[in-house]
Amino acid sequence: MKIAMLGSGFIARFYADSLHAQRRRDIIHSVYSRNPDNASRFARDYGCTHVTSDMEEAVAHPETEVVVISLSNDMHEPAVALCAKHRKHVLCTKPLGRNAEEALRMMRMVEEAGVFGGYLEDLCYTPKFLKSLASVRQGGIGRVLWTRSREAHPGPHSDWFWDRSKSGGGAIIDLGCHCVEIGRNFIGKEVRPVEVMCWADTQVHPIDAEDHAVGLVRYASGAIGQFEVSWCFRGGMDLRDEVAGTEGTIWMNNFLRTGFEMFSTGKGGDYVAEKAEANTGWLFPVGDEVHELGYPHMFTDMFESIEKGRDAQETFYDGYVVNAILDAAYRSAASKAWEPVQLPVWRGAETAEPIKGYKSFDEKYYLIKEEVLPNGVTKRILKDKVTGEVVSRDL
């Protein structure tokens, strides 16, 4: 397919590296940028035949089949509107909108135009994530009780991220969108997010948005999705996920500690990894950064979904739900209380079976815990089903 890339900066180059390396038959033929020099440099690097500083010209170009939006958050809605107007399939970087109202309008635009809308949530396509998600869906860790997703680094690379009017917020909108969607996938997208408790503060940077936040998302099943986000973390990018279920646990370290370490005096001055703050001392490079961050799997899913006429794993609807959860997080950070997730459009289940994993030991007792002690004795902690009495039985 022939692609129009809207944007020519940091994320656009990540996308282009992946697109031209993975399927190899999807070609970026056009690039739009408000900065002509950046656009020309991008076109040279990726072999684009069409360069423009007019966004509609790139979208409406007769050879454009798919549009990839890699613009600042405030430009997502105008770009999606052009794609809907000219009936071009559209893939939009995260977050979908600056808030749920914007995201809902974008979702309705593509649905009413009958075009494909893909939500480019790359961290839901990393190899470790996909493997873990398959295990969860196969019942490998039982029912999911709790998820924790953390993304922390020294702060974003472009000026617009730091301008709340353009970005829609700070670390929550920038990083929390990843963490929330990771949790939704593990808990189950059909399970309704009910309410959010969030703490947020501006601790380091002279900005009008938060640079550090921690939140809890409660789901209808009783499961909790925890997110930790920061623009104040020093030393690179800390990217970790955990999932706890009734029958097991998953732990993932995606960045910072990858099993690849090297020491350098800095003589070479080479790029180490995204958000790395130094090129001297002990370093933690990433072997194939594009692959480890999920871009190849993401674009393969997107383009195969377009070809086969199906929804992608991550859709505009998913982006809208994420924005609604983040809106509740911002309200909670202000009110210091649990805030409901407002979802005027909800396509999942209305109710969810509560997570109750009580195990029967026999007709009389529930099994609370069983373990082998250092002396070889097996200890069982039991609870009487009728009286509630807790007792111990050793073997």
Secondary structure, DSSP 8 states (H G I E B T S, - for coil): -EEEEE--SHHHHHHHHHHTTTTSS-EEEEEE-SSHHHHHHHHHHHT-SEEES-HHHHHH-TT--EEEE-S-GGGHHHHHHHHHHTT-EEEEESSS-SSHHHHHHHHHHHHHHT--EEEE-GGGSSHHHHHHHHHHHTTTT-SEEEEEEEEE-S--SSGGGG-HHHHSSSHIIIIIHHHHHHHHHHH-TTS-EEEEEEEEE--SSSSSS-SEEEEEEEETTS-EEEEEEES---SS-EEEEEEEETTEEEEEEEES-SS--EEE-SSS----STT---SSEEE---TTHHHHTTHHHHHHHHHHHHHHT---SSBHHHHHHHHHHHHHHHHHHHHTS-EE---SS--S-S--------EESSSSEEEEEEEE-TTS-EEEEEEETTT--EEEEE-
